[in-house]
Amino acid sequence: MNEKRINGRYEEPGKVGLLMTEGLVEKVLKAGAQVTQLGHQAARIRTAASDAIEDAKMEARRAAKRGYNLAEDLVEDTAHRIKRAPLKSVAVGFGAGLLAGAIFARLWRR
């Protein structure tokens, strides 16, 4: 009976170091596999974040271009309306100025 109880099991004295080394190797290999898996997950997350940022940048560029085009169309349309009816445009501008003046004067008195 040369067996000793180690970690809840009976082992022969000469094999104790070998079994402990094998257990340590298994733990190191398992930890290495986990580190590799975490590295792959991090790479996937980094790729997904990069793709999301690129998509957002493209959408922002499209929105800015659409806004620019709409503003340009508005300016052209306004210029066309003014050329088509210049007196009406002056009258509308004068009326808008009077209305804005009346509103500011009333707010100023309060």
N, C-alpha and C positions, 0 to 999 in steps of 0.2 A: 504494500500500500504506500507507494511513493507519491500518490496523487495529492494535490493541494486544491483547495477551493479558491477560485479566482473569478471575480465578477459573477458569482452565483453558479459557476460550473466547476467541475472537477477536472483539472488538467495535470499532466505530468510536468514536473519541474523543468525539464529541458526544453519543453515546447512553449513555455509561458512567454518568453521574449519574442518568439516567432509569431505566436498568435496576436500579441499586442502590436507587432510591426505590421502584420497583415491588416489588422483593424484600422491602424493609422493610415496605411496606404489607401484603403477603401474610402476612408473619410476625406483624404486629400483629393482622390479622384472625383468623389461626389462633389466636393467644393469646387473643383476645377470645372466640372460640368455645369454647375449652377452659375459660375462666373461667366462662362461662355454663353449660356442661355440669357443671362442678364445683358451681356454685350449685344446679342442679336436683338433683344427687345429694345434696347436703347437706340440701336441703329434704325429700327423700324419707326420708333417714335420720332427720331430726328428727321427721317425722311418724310413722315406724315406732316410734321410741323412745317418743314420747308415747303412742301407742296401747298399747304394751306396758306402760307405767307405769299407764295407766288400767285395763287389764285386771287387772293385779296388785292394784291398789287395790280393785277390785270383788270379786275373789276373796277378798281378806283380809276385806272386810266380810261377805261371805257366810259365811266360816269362823267369824268371830267371832259372828255371829248364830246359826249352827248350834250352836256351843259354849255360848252363853248359853241357848238353848232346851233343849239336853240337860241342862245343869246345873239349870235350872228344873224340868224333868221329874223329875230325880233327887230333888230336894228334895221335890217334891210326892208322889212315890212313897214316899219314906222316911217322910214325915209320915203318909201313909195307912197304912203298915204298922205304925207305932208306935201309931196310934189303934186299929187292928184287934186288935193283940195287945200290950198295954203291958207285961205281965209278962215275956213272951218277949223283948221289946226290952231291958228292964232286965237280964235274965239274960245276953243276948248282949253287952251293953255291959260288964257286970261281968267276964265271961270274957275279953273282948278286953283289958280293963285289966289283969287278972291276967297274961295271956300277955305283954303288952308290958312289964309290970314285971319279970317273970322274965327276959326277954331282956335288958333294960337292966342288971339286977343282975348277970347273968352276964358281960356285956361289960365292966361297970365293974370287976369283980374281976380281970380279966386285966391 
